Amino acid sequence: MRRLAISIALLSVVLLMVSGCSKGGGNVIKIGVAGPMTGDQSRYGVDFKNGVNMAVEEWAQNGGVMGKKVKVIIEDDQHDPKQAVSVADKLTNEGIAGIIGHFNSSCSIPASKIYMDGDILMISPSTTEPQFTDQGYWNTFRVCGRDDQQGKVAADFVTGALKKTQIAVINDRTTYGQGITDEFKKNLPPQAKVVYDGSIIQGDKDFKSVLASIKNANPEVVYFGGMYPEAGLLVKQAREIGLDAIFVGGDGAMDQKLIDIAGDDANGFYITFTPDPSSIPSAKGFLAGYKAKYGEPGPYSIYAYVAADIMLQAINDTKSTDGKVLAAYLHKNSFDTPLGKIQFSKNGDNENARCVMWEVEGGKFVQVTK
């Protein structure tokens, strides 16, 4: 009898533990948010956090998801791949129903395998490296575009609209930086010549020796694959040594911090990004609500909001937190969002993603192509 009582007690403890870790157990649904919450890219992490929280609060005001409260668990991956894997393990053990993130491709790609093994739906607002969805995992989706789109748009713009053919190429040695640079080079026409092809280390502050070598190659354009902290320093230091080539970069450079770092030297910096949300009628409500609550949105605030809203809609409509059920729902349905209609391809890409050119003019980002 004593053994039976002990066995029953142990079984009760196990059941309680399983119930506590259940994705939809009790009256709470957990979703994770992962990105660079601290450090030199923390602005993007704040954008993620605010966008997701805004979506969750709107669902709460309308009765919750499946009538339950949604708990947001925020983790800092410090834009470090090893830390991202640790974060993925932690969030999986927390029993999340889905993950919004990560921000950097170098973090999203290794983390995606852990989420897949944990049966967790993953929607990234910002991971643009093609490998993220091309690796064939059932759980990976993105609401942003891809680097092969950005690379073509940038190459066409440089050699077409700008009519430049002497090009220096530099990347920050990250998965994103190397990937988007490769896509840019791949799309250059035969008449274009890469006169310099090199790299810097993300996190460094002094790039004048590299820039001196670039200057000696006499390029008309410098294409940089990397993030805004290094982009701002590169263009600022380039002007200091008399390198007056036009700078062009990808979406990782799209942040007000670039202008804060480079000042007037940022003017004339071209960047590939998605169309201006203020020109999208369906985005007006989001923009007004975000500004009232958090101030001016960052480039990926609206993408984090959209990713979270789609995930919560999937959970609510399927009445499930099973990752495969949610992934199947995303594939079968289209979504009306502040960014317009989103339909996911077989591998989880946003089929309606678009890419345009922006330029820093008078200390502001201005869309310059349609």
ZATOR-392800 format. One record per residue (C-alpha): residue number from 1; x, y, z negated. Coordinates in steps of 0.5 Angstrom, whole numbers, plus 500, padded with zeros to 3 digits. Layout:
residues N
nr	X	Y	Z
NUM	X	Y	Z
...
***
This chain:
residues 370
nr	X	Y	Z
1	500	500	500
2	506	505	498
3	509	503	505
4	502	505	509
5	502	511	505
6	509	513	507
7	508	511	514
8	501	516	514
9	505	521	511
10	510	521	516
11	505	520	522
12	502	527	520
13	508	531	519
14	510	528	527
15	503	530	529
16	504	537	526
17	511	538	529
18	508	536	536
19	502	541	535
20	507	546	533
21	511	546	539
22	505	545	544
23	505	550	550
24	497	551	549
25	496	548	542
26	492	552	537
27	490	559	538
28	496	562	541
29	500	561	548
30	507	562	549
31	511	565	555
32	518	567	555
33	521	573	558
34	529	573	559
35	534	578	562
36	539	583	560
37	536	586	554
38	543	589	551
39	549	591	555
40	550	595	561
41	544	592	565
42	539	593	559
43	535	598	563
44	533	592	567
45	531	588	561
46	527	594	558
47	523	594	564
48	522	587	564
49	519	587	557
50	515	593	558
51	512	590	564
52	510	583	561
53	507	586	555
54	503	591	559
55	500	585	563
56	499	581	556
57	496	587	553
58	491	588	558
59	489	581	558
60	488	581	550
61	483	587	551
62	479	583	556
63	478	577	551
64	485	573	552
65	487	567	556
66	483	562	555
67	480	566	549
68	487	565	546
69	492	570	544
70	499	570	548
71	505	571	544
72	511	574	548
73	518	571	546
74	523	575	549
75	531	573	549
76	537	576	551
77	541	573	557
78	546	578	557
79	547	577	564
80	551	571	563
81	550	565	566
82	552	561	560
83	548	565	555
84	542	564	560
85	543	556	560
86	543	557	552
87	536	562	552
88	533	557	557
89	534	551	552
90	532	555	546
91	525	557	550
92	524	550	552
93	524	548	545
94	520	554	543
95	514	550	547
96	513	556	552
97	508	555	558
98	512	559	563
99	518	564	563
100	518	571	567
101	525	571	569
102	531	571	569
103	533	578	572
104	540	576	575
105	541	570	580
106	547	568	577
107	542	567	571
108	536	564	574
109	539	559	578
110	542	555	573
111	537	556	568
112	531	554	573
113	534	546	572
114	533	547	565
115	526	550	565
116	524	544	571
117	526	539	566
118	522	542	561
119	516	542	565
120	516	550	565
121	513	554	571
122	518	560	572
123	517	566	576
124	522	571	577
125	521	579	578
126	528	580	581
127	532	574	583
128	533	575	590
129	539	570	592
130	536	565	597
131	538	559	593
132	534	560	587
133	528	557	591
134	531	554	597
135	534	549	592
136	527	545	592
137	525	545	585
138	517	545	584
139	517	550	578
140	521	556	582
141	517	562	584
142	519	570	586
143	515	576	587
144	521	580	590
145	524	579	597
146	530	575	598
147	537	577	600
148	537	575	607
149	532	580	608
150	536	585	605
151	542	583	609
152	539	584	615
153	535	590	614
154	542	594	611
155	546	591	617
156	541	593	622
157	540	600	619
158	548	601	619
159	549	599	626
160	543	602	629
161	540	608	625
162	547	610	622
163	551	608	629
164	557	606	624
165	561	600	626
166	568	600	622
167	565	597	615
168	569	595	609
169	565	590	605
170	566	589	597
171	562	585	592
172	562	584	584
173	564	576	585
174	557	574	582
175	552	570	585
176	548	576	587
177	554	580	589
178	557	575	594
179	550	572	596
180	548	579	599
181	554	581	602
182	555	575	606
183	548	576	608
184	550	583	610
185	556	580	614
186	552	575	617
187	547	580	620
188	552	585	623
189	552	585	631
190	559	583	635
191	561	591	636
192	561	592	628
193	568	590	625
194	569	589	618
195	576	593	616
196	576	591	609
197	573	585	605
198	575	584	598
199	572	584	591
200	572	587	584
201	570	584	577
202	563	586	574
203	564	590	568
204	571	593	570
205	571	601	570
206	577	603	574
207	577	601	581
208	581	606	584
209	587	601	587
210	581	597	590
211	578	604	593
212	585	606	595
213	586	600	600
214	579	601	602
215	581	608	604
216	587	606	608
217	583	601	612
218	579	608	614
219	572	605	614
220	566	609	616
221	561	605	611
222	563	601	605
223	558	596	603
224	557	594	596
225	554	588	593
226	553	589	586
227	549	592	580
228	548	600	579
229	554	601	573
230	559	599	578
231	556	602	584
232	556	609	580
233	563	608	578
234	565	606	585
235	562	612	589
236	564	617	584
237	572	614	584
238	571	614	592
239	570	621	592
240	575	623	587
241	581	620	592
242	578	623	598
243	574	617	601
244	568	620	604
245	565	613	607
246	558	612	607
247	556	608	601
248	550	602	602
249	548	597	597
250	543	592	595
251	537	592	590
252	542	591	584
253	544	598	585
254	537	601	585
255	537	605	578
256	537	612	576
257	543	610	572
258	547	610	578
259	545	617	579
260	547	619	572
261	554	615	573
262	556	618	579
263	552	625	579
264	552	629	586
265	557	624	588
266	551	619	589
267	548	623	594
268	548	620	601
269	548	613	598
270	543	608	601
271	540	602	598
272	535	596	600
273	529	596	596
274	522	594	597
275	517	600	599
276	515	606	594
277	510	603	590
278	507	610	589
279	505	609	597
280	501	603	595
281	494	605	593
282	493	598	589
283	499	600	585
284	496	607	582
285	493	604	576
286	499	600	574
287	503	607	575
288	499	611	571
289	498	606	565
290	505	605	565
291	507	612	565
292	502	614	559
293	505	608	555
294	512	607	557
295	514	613	561
296	517	613	568
297	517	606	570
298	524	602	573
299	525	599	579
300	523	592	577
301	517	594	572
302	512	593	576
303	515	586	579
304	515	584	571
305	508	586	570
306	505	582	577
307	509	576	575
308	506	576	568
309	499	577	571
310	500	572	576
311	502	567	571
312	497	569	566
313	491	568	571
314	494	561	573
315	493	559	566
316	486	562	565
317	483	559	571
318	486	552	571
319	485	552	563
320	492	548	563
321	499	550	561
322	502	544	564
323	507	547	569
324	506	542	575
325	498	544	575
326	500	552	574
327	505	551	580
328	500	547	584
329	495	553	583
330	500	558	585
331	501	555	592
332	494	554	593
333	492	561	592
334	493	568	594
335	493	574	589
336	491	581	589
337	496	585	585
338	499	592	584
339	504	590	590
340	498	588	595
341	496	581	596
342	502	576	594
343	502	569	597
344	507	564	596
345	510	559	601
346	512	552	600
347	518	553	596
348	516	559	592
349	517	565	596
350	513	571	596
351	511	571	604
352	509	578	604
353	515	581	601
354	518	587	605
355	524	591	605
356	526	598	607
357	532	603	606
358	532	608	601
359	537	614	600
360	539	618	594
361	537	625	596
362	538	631	591
363	539	626	585
364	533	622	587
365	531	616	590
366	527	617	597
367	525	612	602
368	527	613	609
369	525	608	613
370	518	605	613
***
